[in-house]
């Protein structure tokens, strides 16, 4: 560690005598639990969209592609506001710190999620129902725009240089564990109450669970102080007056932001097509039952959750670039054959396809957040990280469910999602050749 980093770690230690390793573990836990709550709130919408289309669309639309696309507008608009959330939160995070802001964001998205669970349906208040749904999705999107880069910066700035990806692994795993929990919860509710009750009232239960989860997440996030690197920047009076202006007026930062847009290109389809959109794709396009669709998705989620720690460990030893390259090649090669297996309509083959794609994607998911955090200095990290990653997510991930629904309906080609995965994997692969290796190197503070 450099002298400045040693000082910063000492400066961040609490006064109860805990070791630095315990502080790092607390930060990793805070990141993981917060990520779980945030992405459970955000992802439950995608998992329940087959039911929501029946609740929030007119009866004559609800069973058509138009009704499904109407509901996916709520999915897409949440991504449109993500860059604005990233800009504002990035500015505040680089000015006042990460910890308090992350707790506020967690509370914001949880209240919006619970409010969705209380909304009347279309039959009660007409078009006001989907309008309110879209408004609450925008609040969720704003919060999510500040969450990823903020939580990534927070945990990265606590982690040791030679273990940064491993320490950040719970943060990444939290989002997939949240989707797995949501999938299993919905499957259980369907088994117990049936599809009719799910459409009538049971769909509200997963949204209302956001309240107790939020209380746990906010408590954990407020029990740890701000990061050692940010405290050092603040102590040395190196806080940037206007981090957004600093980032956008620097050729070096703009170049890094450009790479932060293209490098995670496959992350959008990898996450939103393989895990969030997959249950609806299998149910509506492949004609699996809703329970079967959720179980296939659960197979992929279990695989990626188990594999991410190994990929993070490898990247801390071999470097970020080898893992990103291998994952991009794996995704490009496996995408079409795996989606072809899904078209056969057989559960064992569908589960095998989900497992193979999840394993290939784990090499990217377990590495990309550590890589992006390492690309920027502390005094503008939150802002620059937010701009790059949120734009990448909007361009390559946010419109994916809506675009896939439209293209499949237009062409009748069920394997279209595989082409988007292959295209973005190729873009990620090309981008890795412009990436400087950052594994094991100290974070820059300015």
TINUSE-658289 format. One record per residue: residue in three letters; x, y, z of N, C-alpha, C in turn. Coordinates in steps of 0.2 Angstrom, whole numbers, plus 2048, in hexadecimal, padded with zeros to 3 digits. Layout:
! TINUSE-658289
ALAXYZXYZXYZ/...
END
This chain:
! TINUSE-658289
UNK8047FA800800800800804806800/UNK80280B7FD8068127FD805815804/UNK80981A80580881E80B80282180C/UNK7FF8248077F88278077F3822809/UNK7F381C8067EE8178077EF81580F/UNK7F58148117F68128187F381781D/UNK7F481D81C7F18228207EA82281F/UNK7E78218197E08218187DC81C81C/UNK7DF81681C7DC81081F7DC811827/UNK7E281482A7E28158317DD81A833/UNK7DC81F82E7D78258307D0822830/UNK7CF81D82C7C881A82C7C6816832/UNK7CB8138367CA80E83B7C5811840/UNK7C080D8427BC80F8487C080F84E/UNK7BD8118547C181285A7BF80C85F/UNK7BC80785C7BB8018617C07FB860/UNK7C57FD85D7CB7F885D7CA7F2858/UNK7C57F38537C57EE84E7CB7EE849/UNK7CC7E98467D27E98417D07EC83A/UNK7D57ED8367D47EF8307D07EA82C/UNK7D17E482C7CE7DF8297C67DE82B/UNK7C57E08317BE7E08337BA7E6830/UNK7BE7EB82F7BB7F182C7B97F0825/UNK7BE7ED8217BD7EB81A7B77E681A/UNK7B77E181E7B17DC81E7AA7E081F/UNK7AA7E58247A47E98257A27EC81F/UNK7A77EF81B7A67F38157A37EF810/UNK7A67E980F7A47E480A79D7E180C/UNK79B7E08127957DE81478F7E4813/UNK7917EA81478D7EF81378B7F080C/UNK7907EF80878F7EF80078B7EA7FE/UNK78C7E48007887DE7FE7817DE800/UNK7807E08077797E08097757E6806/UNK7787EC8057757F18027747F07FA/UNK7787EC7F77777EA7F07717E57F0/UNK7717E17F476B7DC7F47647E07F5/UNK7647E47F975E7E87FA75C7EC7F4/UNK7617F07F27607F57EC75E7F17E6/UNK7617EB7E57607E87DE75A7E37DF/UNK7587E17E57527DD7E674C7E27E4/UNK74C7E87E77477ED7E57477EF7DE/UNK74D7EF7DB74D7F17D474B7EB7CF/UNK74D7E57D174C7DF7CD7457DC7CD/UNK7427DD7D373C7D97D47377DB7CE/UNK7377E17CC7337E37C67337DF7C0/UNK73A7DE7BE73B7D97B87387D27B9/UNK7397D07BF7377C97C172F7C87C1/UNK72C7CE7C27257CD7C37217D07BD/UNK7257D27B87227D67B271C7D27AF/UNK71C7CB7AF7177C87AC7107C97AF/UNK7117CA7B670B7CB7BA7097D27BA/UNK70E7D77BA70C7DE7BA7097E07B4/UNK70A7DD7AE7077DF7A86FF7DD7A8/UNK6FD7D97AC6F67D77AD6F37DC7B2/UNK6F77DF7B66F47E37BC6F47EA7B9/UNK6F97ED7B56FA7F47B36F87F57AC/UNK6F57F07A86F37F27A16EC7F17A1/UNK6E97F479C6E27F379A6E17EC798/UNK6DB7E979A6DA7E27996DA7E0791/UNK6D97E478D6D97E37866E17E3783/UNK6E57E67876EC7E67866F07E1789/UNK6EE7DF78F6F27DB7946F57D5791/UNK6F27D178D6F57CB78A6F87CC784/UNK6FA7D27826FD7D377B7047D577C/UNK7087D577770F7D877770F7DF779/UNK7097E37777097EA7787087EB780/UNK7047E77837047E778A70A7E678E/UNK70E7E178B7147DF78E7197E578D/UNK7197E878771E7EE78671C7F478A/UNK7157F578C7137FA7907167F9797/UNK7167F37997197F27A07217F37A0/UNK7247F179A72B7F279A72D7F9799/UNK7297FD79772A80579772C80779E/UNK7298047A372B8057AA7328037AB/UNK7347FD7A873B7FB7A97408007A6/UNK73E8027A074380679C74480D79F/UNK73E8107A173F8177A37438177A9/UNK7438127AD7478127B374F8137B1/UNK7508107AB7578117A97598187A6/UNK75381B7A37548227A07578277A6/UNK7548267AC75682B7B175C8287B5/UNK75F8237B47658207B776B8257B6/UNK76C8277B077282C7B07718327B4/UNK76B8357B476983B7B876B8397C0/UNK7688337C276A8317C97718317CA/UNK77582E7C577C82D7C67808347C6/UNK77D8387C278183F7C27808437C8/UNK77A8437CB7788467D177B8437D7/UNK77B83C7D777E8397DD7858397DD/UNK7888387D678F8387D679283F7D8/UNK78F8447D679184B7D979184C7E0/UNK78B8497E378A84A7EA78F8457EE/UNK79083F7EB79583A7EE79C83C7EE/UNK79E8407E97A58427E97A68497ED/UNK7A084C7EF7A08527F37A08517FA/UNK79B84D7FC79984C80379B845806/UNK79D84080179E839803799834801/UNK79B82E8027978287FF792825804/UNK79482580A79082180F789823810/UNK78882A81278182C81377D82C80D/UNK78082E80777C82E8017798277FF/UNK77D82280077B81B7FF775819803/UNK77581B80977081980E76981C80B/UNK76A823809764826807761823800/UNK7668217FC76481E7F67608177F7/UNK7638137FC75F80D7FE75880E800/UNK75781380475181580774C817801/UNK74F81B7FD74B81E7F77488187F3/UNK74C8147F174A80F7EC74580A7F0/UNK7468097F67428047FA73B8077FB/UNK73A80E7FC7348117FD7308117F6/UNK7348127F17308127EA72E80A7E9/UNK7328057EB7307FF7EA72A7FD7ED/UNK72A7FF7F47247FD7F871E8017F5/UNK71E8077F371980B7F07168077EA/UNK71A8047E67188007E07137FA7E3/UNK7157F77E87117F27EB70A7F47EE/UNK7097FB7EE7037FE7F16FF8017EB/UNK7018017E56FE8047E06F78007DE/UNK6F28047DC6EC8017DA6ED7FF7D2/UNK6EA7FA7D06EB7F87C96E77FC7C4/UNK6E87FA7BE6E47FE7B86DD7FD7B9/UNK6DA7F87BB6D37F77BC6D07FC7C1/UNK6D47FF7C66D28037CB6D280A7C9/UNK6D880C7C66D98147C56DB8157BE/UNK6DB8107B96DC8117B26E38137B1/UNK6E58177AC6EB8187AA6F081C7AF/UNK6ED81E7B46F18217BA6F581B7BD/UNK6F38157BD6F780F7C06FD80E7BC/UNK6FE80D7B570480D7B27088137B3/UNK7058197B370981F7B370C8207BA/UNK70981E7BF70C81E7C67118197C6/UNK7108137C371580E7C371C8107C0/UNK71B8147BA7218167B772481C7BB/UNK7218207BE7248257C37288227C8/UNK72581D7CB7298197D172F8167CE/UNK72E8137C87348107C573A8157C3/UNK73881B7C273D8207C17408227C7/UNK73D8227CD7408237D374581D7D5/UNK7438177D37478127D474E8127D0/UNK74D8147C97528157C575781B7C7/UNK7548207CA7598257CC75D8237D2/UNK75A81F7D675E81C7DC7638177D9/UNK7618137D576680E7D276C8117CE/UNK76A8177CB77081A7C877581C7CC/UNK77481E7D37798207D777C81A7DB/UNK7788147DB77A80F7E078080B7DD/UNK7808097D77868047D578C8087D6/UNK78D80E7D37948117D37958137DA/UNK7908157DE7918177E57948117E9/UNK79080C7E97928067ED7988037EB/UNK7998037E47A08017E17A68057E4/UNK7A580C7E47AA8107E67AB80F7EE/UNK7A680E7F17A680D7F97AA8077FA/UNK7A98017F87AC7FB7F97B37FB7F7/UNK7B47FE7F17BB7FE7EE7C08027F2/UNK7BD8077F57C180C7F87C38097FF/UNK7C08048017C18008087C67FA806/UNK7C67F78007C97F17FF7D17F27FF/UNK7D47EC8007DB7EC7FF7DD7EB7F8/UNK7E37EE7F67E47EE7EF7E47E77EB/UNK7E77E27EF7E87DC7EC7E27D77ED/UNK7DC7DA7F07D67D67F17D07DA7EF/UNK7D17DF7EB7CB7E47EA7C57E07E6/UNK7C67DC7E17C07D87DE7BD7D47E3/UNK7C17D07E77BE7CB7EC7BA7CF7F1/UNK7BC7D57F47B97D97F97B27DC7F6/UNK7B37DD7EF7AD7E07EC7A87DA7E9/UNK7AA7D47EA7A67CE7E879F7CE7EB/UNK79E7CF7F27977CF7F57937D57F2/UNK7967DA7F07927E07ED78F7DE7E6/UNK7937DA7E27907D87DC78B7D27DD/UNK78D7CD7E17897C87E37827CA7E5/UNK7827CF7E977C7D27EC7767D37E7/UNK7787D57E17737D67DC7707D07DA/UNK7747CB7D97727C47D676E7C07DC/UNK7707C17E276D7BE7E77667C17E8/UNK7657C77E775F7CA7E775A7C87E2/UNK75D7C77DC7587C47D77577BD7D8/UNK75B7B97DB75A7B27DD7557B27E2/UNK7557B67E77507B67ED74A7B87EA/UNK7497BD7E57437BF7E27407B97DE/UNK7447B67DA7427B07D673F7AB7DB/UNK7427A97E07407A47E473A7A67E8/UNK73A7AC7EA7347AF7EE72E7AF7E9/UNK72E7B17E37287B17DF7267AA7DD/UNK72B7A57DC72979E7DB72679B7E1/UNK72879D7E772479A7ED71D79D7ED/UNK71D7A37EC7167A77EC7117A47E7/UNK7147A27E171079F7DC70E7987DE/UNK7127947E171078E7E370B78E7E8/UNK70C7927ED7077927F27007957F1/UNK70079B7ED6FA79F7EC6F779E7E5/UNK6FC79C7E06F979B7D96F97A27D5/UNK6F97A17CE6FA7A77CA6F47AC7CB/UNK6EE7A97CC6E87AE7CD6E97B27D3/UNK6EB7B07D86EC7B47DE6F27B87DD/UNK6F77B67DA6FD7BA7D86FB7C07D5/UNK6F67BF7D06F47C57CC6EF7CA7D0/UNK6EC7C77D56E77CB7D96EB7CF7DE/UNK6EF7CC7E26F27D07E86F97CD7EA/UNK6FB7C77E87017C47EB7077C87E8/UNK7067CB7E270C7CE7DF70E7D47E3/UNK70A7D77E770C7DC7EC7117DA7F1/UNK7117D47F37157D27F971D7D37F8/UNK71F7D17F27267D27F17287DA7F1/UNK7247DE7EF7257E57EF7257E87F6/UNK7217E67FA7207E88017257E6805/UNK7297E080372E7DE8077347E3807/UNK7347E88037397ED80273A7F0809/UNK7357F180D7357F581373A7F2818/UNK7387EC81A73D7E981F7447E881C/UNK7457E781674C7E681374F7ED814/UNK74C7F281274F7F98127517FB819/UNK74D7F981E7507FA8257567F7827/UNK7577F182575D7ED8267637F0822/UNK7627F181C7677F48177697FB81A/UNK7657FF81B76780681E76A806824/UNK76880182976C80082F7737FE82E/UNK7747FA82A77B7F782877F7FD825/UNK77C80082078080581D78280B821/UNK77E80D82677F81282B784810831/UNK78680A83178A808837791808835/UNK79380A82F79A80B82D79B81282A/UNK7A181482C7A381B82A7A581B822/UNK7A68218207A88228197AF81F817/UNK7B081F8117B681B80F7BD81E811/UNK7C281A8127C881D8147CB82280E/UNK7CA8208087CD8248037C982B802/UNK7C382B8037BF8318037C1835809/UNK7C183280F7C38368157CA839814/UNK7CF8368117D583980F7D583F80B/UNK7D183E8057D08448017CD84A804/UNK7C88488087C584E80C7C9851811/UNK7CD84D8157D284F81A7D7854816/UNK7DA8528107DF85580D7DC85B809/UNK7D585C8097D28628067D38617FE/UNK7D285B7FC7D38597F57CC8587F2/UNK7C68597F57C08587F27BF85D7ED/UNK7BC85A7E77BC85E7E17B58637E2/UNK7B68697E07B086E7E07AA86C7DC/UNK7AC86A7D67A68677D17A98617CE/UNK7A885B7D17AB8557CE7A88547C7/UNK7A28557C579F8547BE7A38597B9/UNK7A485F7BB7A88637B67AF8617B5/UNK7B285F7BB7B985C7BB7B98567B6/UNK7B48527B77B484C7B37B384D7AB/UNK7AE8517AA7AD8537A37B185779F/UNK7B685B7A37BB85F7A07C185C79F/UNK7C28567A17C98537A17C984E79C/UNK7CE84E7977CE8497927D0842795/UNK7D484279A7D583B79D7CF8387A0/UNK7CB83C7A37C58397A67C08377A1/UNK7BF83B79C7BB83A7977BC833793/UNK7C38327927C582C78F7C3826793/UNK7C582779A7C382179E7BB82079E/UNK7B782679E7B082579E7AE821798/UNK7B18237927AF81F78C7B081878D/UNK7B68167907B780F7917B380C796/UNK7B181079B7AC80D7A07A580C79D/UNK7A380F79779D80E79379D80878F/UNK7A380778C7A38017877A67FA78B/UNK7AA7FB7907AD7F57937A77F1796/UNK7A27F479A79D7F079C7977EF798/UNK7987EF7917937EE78C78F7E878D/UNK7927E278E78F7DC78F78C7DB796/UNK78D7E079B78A7DF7A17837E17A1/UNK7807E579D7797E779C7757E179A/UNK7777DE7947737D87927747D2796/UNK77B7D179977C7CC79D7787CC7A4/UNK7767D27A67727D27AC76B7D27AB/UNK7697D77A67627D87A575E7D37A1/UNK7627D079C75F7CB7977607C479B/UNK7657C279D7667BC7A07637BA7A7/UNK7617C07AB75E7BF7B17587C27B2/UNK7577C97B07517CD7B274C7CB7AC/UNK74E7CB7A67497CA7A07487C379F/UNK74C7BE7A174C7B77A07457B47A2/UNK7437B57A873C7B27AA7377B47A5/UNK7367BA7A37317BC79F7327B9798/UNK7387B979573A7B678F7387AF78F/UNK73A7AB7947387A47947317A3794/UNK72D7A77987267A67997227A9793/UNK7237AE79071F7B178B7227AF784/UNK7287AE78372B7AC77C72C7A477C/UNK72F7A178173079A78072A796783/UNK72579978671F79678972179178F/UNK72679279372778F79972279179E/UNK72078E7A371C7907A87207967AC/UNK71C79A7B071F79F7B372479C7B9/UNK7227977BC7267947C172D7917BE/UNK72C78D7B873178A7B47367907B2/UNK7347957B073879B7AE73C79E7B3/UNK73979E7B973D7A17BF74279C7C1/UNK7407957C17457907C374B7907BE/UNK74A7917B87507917B37547977B5/UNK75179D7B67557A37B87597A27BF/UNK75679E7C375979D7CA75F7987C9/UNK75F7947C47657907C276B7947C0/UNK7697997BC76F79E7BA7717A27C0/UNK76D7A47C476E7A87C97737A57CF/UNK77179E7D077579A7D577C79A7D2/UNK77D7997CB7837987C878779E7C9/UNK7857A47C77897AA7C778A7AC7CE/UNK7867AB7D37877AC7DA78D7A87DD/UNK78D7A27DB79379D7DD79979F7DA/UNK7997A17D479F7A27CF7A27A97D0/UNK79F7AE7D27A27B57D27A87B57D7/UNK7A77B27DD7AD7B37E27B37B07DF/UNK7B37AA7DB7B87A77D87BB7AC7D2/UNK7B77AF7CE7B97B37C97BD7B97CC/UNK7BA7BC7D17BD7C27D57C47C07D7/UNK7C47BA7DA7CB7B87DD7D07B77D7/UNK7CE7B47D27D27B37CC7D57BA7C9/UNK7D07BF7C97D27C57C67D77C97CB/UNK7D67C87D17DB7CB7D67E27C87D5/UNK7E27C27D27E97BF7D17EB7BF7CA/UNK7E77BE7C57E97BE7BE7E87C57BB/UNK7E47CA7BD7E27D07BA7DB7D07B8/UNK7D97D77B77D27D87B57D17D67AD/UNK7D67D87A97D57D77A27D47CF7A0/UNK7D87CB7A37D77C47A07D07C17A2/UNK7CD7C37A87C67C07A97C17C47A5/UNK7C27CA7A47BD7CE79F7BD7CB798/UNK7C37CA7967C47C778F7C17C078E/UNK7C37BC7937C07B57937B87B5794/UNK7B67B97987AE7B97997AB7BC792/UNK7AE7C178F7AB7C47897AB7BE783/UNK7B07BB7837B17B577E7AC7B077F/UNK7AB7AE7867A67A978879F7AB786/UNK79D7B17887977B37877957B377F/UNK79A7B677B7997B67747987AF771/UNK79C7AA77379C7A47707957A0773/UNK7937A177978E79D77C7877A077B/UNK7867A67797807A977977B7A6774/UNK77D7A576E7787A276977679B76B/UNK77B79676C77A78F76E77578F774/UNK77679377977279277F76B79577E/UNK76A79A77A76379C779760797774/UNK76479477076178F76C75E789770/UNK76278777576078277A75978477E/UNK75878B77F75278D78274C78C77D/UNK74D78C77774878C772745785772/UNK749780775747779774741777779/UNK74077C77E73B77B78373B776788/UNK74277378974376E78E746771794/UNK74477079A7467737A074E7717A2/UNK75076B7A17577697A275C76D79E/UNK75A76E79775E77179275E779794/UNK75877B79675878279775C78479E/UNK75C7807A37607817A97677807A7/UNK76977C7A277077B7A077278279D/UNK76E78479877078B79577179079A/UNK76C79179F76D7967A37737967A7/UNK7757907A977B78E7AD7817907A9/UNK78278E7A378779079F78879779E/UNK78379B79C7837A279B7857A67A2/UNK7837A37A77847A67AE78C7A67AF/UNK78E7A07AE79579E7AF79A7A37AB/UNK7987A47A579C7A87A079B7AF7A3/UNK7957B17A57947B87A77987BA7AD/UNK7997B57B279C7B67B87A37B97B8/UNK7A67B77B27AD7BA7B27AD7C27B1/UNK7A87C47AE7A77CB7AD7A47CF7B3/UNK79E7CC7B679B7CF7BB79F7CF7C1/UNK7A47CA7C37A87CA7C87AE7CF7C8/UNK7AF7D27C27B57D67C17B37DD7BF/UNK7AE7DF7BC7AD7E57B97AC7EB7BE/UNK7A97EA7C47A87EF7C87AF7F17CB/UNK7B37ED7CD7BA7EE7D07BE7F27CA/UNK7BD7F07C47C17F37BE7BF7FA7BE/UNK7B87FB7BE7B68027BD7B88077C3/UNK7B78047C97B98087CE7C180A7CE/UNK7C58057CB7CC8077CB7CE80B7C5/UNK7CA80D7C17CB8117BB7CB8197BD/UNK7C881B7C37C88227C47CB8237CB/UNK7CD82A7CC7CF82C7D37CA82D7D7/UNK7CB82D7DE7C682E7E37C28347E3/UNK7C683A7E17C28407E27BD8417DC/UNK7BD83D7D77B783D7D27B58367D0/UNK7B68317D47B582A7D37AD8297D2/UNK7AA82B7D77A282A7D779F82D7D1/UNK7A18337CF79E8377C97A08347C3/UNK7A68327C27A882F7BB7A68287BB/UNK7A68247C07A481E7C079C81E7BE/UNK7998227C17918237C07908247B9/UNK7938297B679282B7AF7938257AA/UNK7998227AB79B81D7A67968177A7/UNK7958147AD79280E7AE78A80F7AC/UNK7878157AF7808167AD77F8177A6/UNK78381A7A278281B79B782814798/UNK78781079A788809797782805798/UNK77F80579F7798027A077380479C/UNK77280A79B76D80D79876D80B790/UNK77380B78D77480A786773802785/UNK7767FE7897777F77887727F378C/UNK76F7F579176B7F17967647F3797/UNK7637FA79875D7FC79A7577FB795/UNK7587FB78E7537FB7897537F3787/UNK7577EF78A7577E87877507E4788/UNK74D7E478D7477E178D7417E3788/UNK7417EA78873C7ED78473E7EC77C/UNK7457EC77B7477EB7747467E4772/UNK7487DF7777477D87757407D6774/UNK73B7D97787347D77777327DA770/UNK7347E076E7327E37687357DF762/UNK73B7DD76273E7DA75D73C7D375C/UNK73B7CF7617387C87617317C875E/UNK72D7CD7607267CE75D7267D0756/UNK72B7D475472C7D674D72E7D1748/UNK7337CD74B7377C87467347C1748/UNK7327BF74E7317B874F7377B4751/UNK73D7B77517437B47527447B475A/UNK7437AE75D7447AD76474B7AE767/UNK7507AD7627577AD76575A7B4764/UNK7567B97637597C076275D7C3768/UNK75B7C176F75F7C37747667C1774/UNK7677BB77176E7B97707737BD76C/UNK7707C07677737C57637767CB766/UNK7717CE76B7737D376F7797D2774/UNK7797CC77677E7C977B7847C9777/UNK7847C677178A7C576D78D7CC76B/UNK7897D176978B7D776778F7DB76D/UNK78C7DB77278E7DF7787957DB77B/UNK7957D477A79B7D177C7A17D3778/UNK79F7D37717A57D676D7A77DD76F/UNK7A37E17707A57E87727A97E8779/UNK7A77E477D7AB7E37847B27E1782/UNK7B27DB77E7B87D877C7BD7DE779/UNK7BB7E17747BF7E67717C17EC776/UNK7BD7EE77B7BF7F37807C47F0784/UNK7C47EA7867CA7E878B7D17E9788/UNK7D17E97827D87EB77F7DA7F2780/UNK7D67F67827D87FD7837D87FE78B/UNK7D77F978F7D77F97967DE7F8799/UNK7E07FD79D7E77FC7A17E57F77A7/UNK7E97F27A87E87EE7AE7E97F27B5/UNK7E47F17B97E47F47BF7E47F07C5/UNK7E37E97C47E37E57CA7E97E57CE/UNK7E87E67D57EE7E67DA7F17ED7DB/UNK7EF7F27D77F27F97D77EE7FD7DC/UNK7F18027DF7EE8067E47E980B7E0/UNK7E480C7E47DF8117E17E28187E1/UNK7E181C7DC7E38237DC7DE8277DF/UNK7E082C7E47DC8307E77DA8377E3/UNK7DE8397DF7DD83F7DB7E183E7D4/
END
